[in-house]
Amino acid sequence: MAEKPSNIDTATRLNRNLELLHAGSLITIEVATPAGQRSRFRTTFIGYLPKKYVLIQFPEANKLGKFSQHLTQGASVTVRGLIEGHEGVVVAFVSSIKQTLQMPSRIMVLDFPRAVGLQNLRSSIRIDTHIHAKIKIDQNYWHTTITNLSINGCQLSIDNGEKLVLAEKKSLEIVIEDEQGGNNFKLNGSVCNLKQQIGGLSFGVKFDAKSNDQVSQLLLTIITSQD
């Protein structure tokens, strides 16, 4: 019978994974309202004390909007940060707010996490999103929203899509325009998990293997930016 890992081994692993985030590293936090609305905000990782707490900078107040009222003691927060020198690898953990500090600057004190994972963008991570895009089916374009995204596929929602006729494995192209004037993201895939809805259409897309590099870049862009 295999031996169970000791508490010491667990603590060592937690510290080893967390210390991959350097002080001053950019991170994103994901917060949710009681009604289930989610949003991400970019901020800065300050540091941690093993078994005690994690310190992060409060996101800019003008970015938080209505979500500021939900960043209070006990609120759940998902933290993600890219590891320097390890392209496509993310440190991720879920914690709760222990307290907030106003001095010397606005700081969020999080409970020390029980688990700190390393996520490879090419295999494990799925992110809730709200990305406006266009899909090209045959020769027609439709406006859509990408509601979640992983390296292998995504979920799309189309309002007023009753006239759109789709079938499983139907090929399509997703175009996400770069608002900063850079290159657009173009992802190719096929329809799966088709669900007809009242007043709209929701379905999954399985990406072609040739889209992997574009999806990885898109995931990285999402993780290192705020809504």
C-alpha positions as CSV (number, residue, x, y, z in Angstrom):
1,M,0.0,0.0,0.0
2,A,1.4,3.4,-1.0
3,E,2.1,5.8,1.8
4,K,0.0,8.9,2.0
5,P,1.9,12.2,1.6
6,S,2.8,13.8,4.9
7,N,1.7,17.3,5.9
8,I,5.3,18.3,5.5
9,D,5.4,17.1,1.9
10,T,2.2,19.0,1.2
11,A,3.5,22.2,2.8
12,T,6.8,21.9,0.8
13,R,4.9,21.5,-2.4
14,L,2.7,24.5,-1.7
15,N,5.6,26.7,-0.9
16,R,7.6,25.5,-4.0
17,N,4.7,26.2,-6.3
18,L,3.9,29.6,-4.8
19,E,7.4,30.8,-4.7
20,L,7.4,30.6,-8.5
21,L,5.5,33.8,-8.4
22,H,8.0,36.6,-7.8
23,A,7.2,39.7,-5.8
24,G,6.0,42.3,-8.3
25,S,4.7,39.8,-10.8
26,L,1.5,40.7,-12.7
27,I,-1.4,38.5,-11.7
28,T,-5.1,38.4,-12.4
29,I,-7.8,37.8,-9.8
30,E,-11.2,36.5,-10.6
31,V,-14.1,37.4,-8.4
32,A,-17.8,36.6,-8.5
33,T,-20.9,38.3,-7.2
34,P,-23.6,36.4,-5.2
35,A,-25.7,36.5,-8.3
36,G,-23.0,34.6,-10.2
37,Q,-21.5,37.4,-12.3
38,R,-17.7,37.0,-12.8
39,S,-15.0,39.4,-13.7
40,R,-11.2,39.5,-13.8
41,F,-8.8,42.2,-12.8
42,R,-5.1,42.7,-13.2
43,T,-3.0,43.5,-10.2
44,T,0.4,42.8,-8.5
45,F,1.6,39.9,-6.4
46,I,3.4,41.2,-3.3
47,G,4.5,38.1,-1.4
48,Y,3.4,35.5,1.2
49,L,4.2,34.1,4.6
50,P,4.1,30.3,4.6
51,K,1.0,28.8,6.3
52,K,-0.2,32.3,7.2
53,Y,-1.3,34.6,4.3
54,V,-0.7,35.9,0.8
55,L,-0.5,39.6,0.0
56,I,-1.6,41.2,-3.3
57,Q,-2.2,44.7,-4.3
58,F,-5.8,45.9,-4.7
59,P,-6.8,46.4,-8.3
60,E,-7.2,50.0,-9.5
61,A,-10.4,51.4,-8.0
62,N,-11.6,52.7,-11.4
63,K,-11.4,49.2,-12.9
64,L,-13.4,47.5,-10.1
65,G,-16.7,49.3,-10.6
66,K,-19.6,47.5,-8.8
67,F,-17.3,44.5,-8.0
68,S,-15.5,46.6,-5.3
69,Q,-18.4,46.0,-2.9
70,H,-17.8,42.3,-3.1
71,L,-14.1,42.4,-2.2
72,T,-14.7,42.0,1.5
73,Q,-13.7,39.6,4.2
74,G,-14.6,36.0,3.4
75,A,-15.0,36.6,-0.4
76,S,-13.6,33.9,-2.6
77,V,-10.8,34.9,-5.0
78,T,-9.2,32.9,-7.8
79,V,-5.6,34.0,-8.5
80,R,-3.6,33.3,-11.6
81,G,-0.1,34.4,-12.6
82,L,2.3,33.5,-15.4
83,I,5.6,31.9,-14.4
84,E,8.6,33.8,-15.6
85,G,10.8,31.7,-17.8
86,H,8.1,29.0,-18.3
87,E,6.1,29.9,-21.4
88,G,2.5,28.9,-21.2
89,V,2.6,27.8,-17.5
90,V,0.4,29.4,-14.9
91,V,0.4,29.3,-11.1
92,A,-3.2,29.2,-9.9
93,F,-5.0,28.9,-6.5
94,V,-8.3,29.7,-4.9
95,S,-8.4,31.6,-1.6
96,S,-10.6,33.9,0.4
97,I,-10.0,37.4,1.7
98,K,-8.7,37.5,5.2
99,Q,-8.7,41.2,5.6
100,T,-8.0,44.4,3.6
101,L,-5.4,47.1,4.5
102,Q,-5.4,50.8,3.6
103,M,-1.8,51.6,4.7
104,P,0.8,51.9,3.3
105,S,-1.3,51.2,0.3
106,R,-4.5,49.3,-0.5
107,I,-3.5,45.6,0.1
108,M,-5.6,42.5,0.0
109,V,-4.6,39.8,2.6
110,L,-5.6,36.3,1.5
111,D,-5.8,33.2,3.5
112,F,-2.9,30.9,2.7
113,P,-4.2,28.5,0.0
114,R,-4.7,24.8,0.7
115,A,-3.6,24.0,-2.8
116,V,-1.5,25.8,-5.4
117,G,-1.5,24.3,-8.9
118,L,0.5,24.6,-12.0
119,Q,-1.6,24.8,-15.1
120,N,-0.3,24.2,-18.6
121,L,-2.3,26.3,-21.1
122,R,-1.9,23.4,-23.6
123,S,-3.8,20.9,-21.4
124,S,-5.7,21.9,-18.4
125,I,-7.0,25.4,-18.2
126,R,-10.6,26.6,-19.0
127,I,-11.5,30.2,-18.4
128,D,-15.0,31.8,-18.3
129,T,-15.0,34.7,-20.8
130,H,-17.2,37.3,-22.4
131,I,-15.4,37.8,-25.7
132,H,-17.3,39.4,-28.6
133,A,-16.4,37.7,-31.9
134,K,-17.6,36.8,-35.4
135,I,-18.1,33.3,-36.8
136,K,-17.9,32.6,-40.5
137,I,-20.1,29.7,-41.5
138,D,-20.0,29.0,-45.2
139,Q,-19.8,32.5,-46.6
140,N,-21.9,34.3,-43.9
141,Y,-20.7,36.0,-40.7
142,W,-22.6,36.0,-37.4
143,H,-22.0,38.0,-34.2
144,T,-21.3,35.7,-31.2
145,T,-20.0,35.7,-27.7
146,I,-17.4,33.3,-26.4
147,T,-18.5,32.3,-22.9
148,N,-15.6,30.0,-22.0
149,L,-12.3,29.0,-23.6
150,S,-9.7,26.2,-23.3
151,I,-6.9,25.1,-25.6
152,N,-9.2,22.4,-27.1
153,G,-12.4,24.4,-27.6
154,C,-14.9,27.0,-26.6
155,Q,-18.6,27.7,-26.0
156,L,-20.4,30.1,-28.2
157,S,-23.7,32.0,-27.7
158,I,-25.6,33.7,-30.5
159,D,-28.6,35.9,-29.8
160,N,-31.3,35.8,-32.4
161,G,-29.7,32.8,-34.0
162,E,-32.9,30.9,-34.8
163,K,-32.3,31.2,-38.6
164,L,-28.9,29.7,-38.3
165,V,-28.9,26.0,-39.4
166,L,-26.0,24.0,-37.9
167,A,-25.1,20.4,-37.6
168,E,-22.6,18.5,-35.5
169,K,-19.0,18.6,-37.0
170,K,-19.9,21.6,-39.2
171,S,-16.7,23.6,-39.9
172,L,-16.5,27.2,-39.0
173,E,-14.0,30.0,-38.4
174,I,-14.0,32.3,-35.4
175,V,-12.6,35.8,-35.8
176,I,-11.6,37.9,-32.8
177,E,-10.7,41.5,-33.8
178,D,-7.8,43.1,-32.0
179,E,-9.1,46.4,-30.6
180,Q,-5.5,47.7,-30.4
181,G,-5.0,47.5,-34.1
182,G,-2.8,44.3,-34.0
183,N,-3.4,41.1,-35.8
184,N,-6.8,39.4,-35.4
185,F,-7.1,36.0,-33.9
186,K,-8.5,33.4,-36.3
187,L,-9.5,30.0,-34.9
188,N,-10.8,27.1,-37.0
189,G,-12.9,24.3,-35.6
190,S,-16.1,22.3,-35.8
191,V,-19.5,22.4,-34.1
192,C,-20.2,20.1,-31.1
193,N,-22.7,20.0,-28.2
194,L,-25.4,21.9,-30.1
195,K,-28.2,23.4,-27.9
196,Q,-31.2,25.3,-29.3
197,Q,-32.4,28.0,-26.9
198,I,-35.3,30.3,-26.8
199,G,-34.2,33.5,-28.6
200,G,-30.8,32.2,-29.3
201,L,-28.3,29.4,-29.9
202,S,-25.6,27.9,-27.8
203,F,-23.0,25.4,-28.9
204,G,-19.5,24.2,-28.4
205,V,-16.6,24.3,-30.8
206,K,-13.7,21.9,-31.0
207,F,-10.6,23.6,-32.4
208,D,-8.5,22.2,-35.1
209,A,-4.9,21.3,-34.1
210,K,-3.6,24.0,-36.4
211,S,-5.3,26.6,-34.1
212,N,-3.3,25.6,-31.0
213,D,-0.7,28.4,-31.2
214,Q,-3.4,31.1,-31.8
215,V,-5.5,29.7,-28.8
216,S,-2.4,29.7,-26.6
217,Q,-1.7,33.3,-27.4
218,L,-5.4,34.2,-26.8
219,L,-5.4,32.5,-23.4
220,L,-2.2,34.3,-22.4
221,T,-3.7,37.6,-23.5
222,I,-6.8,37.0,-21.4
223,I,-4.9,35.9,-18.3
224,T,-2.6,39.0,-18.4
225,S,-5.4,41.5,-18.9
226,Q,-8.6,42.6,-17.2
227,D,-12.1,42.8,-18.6
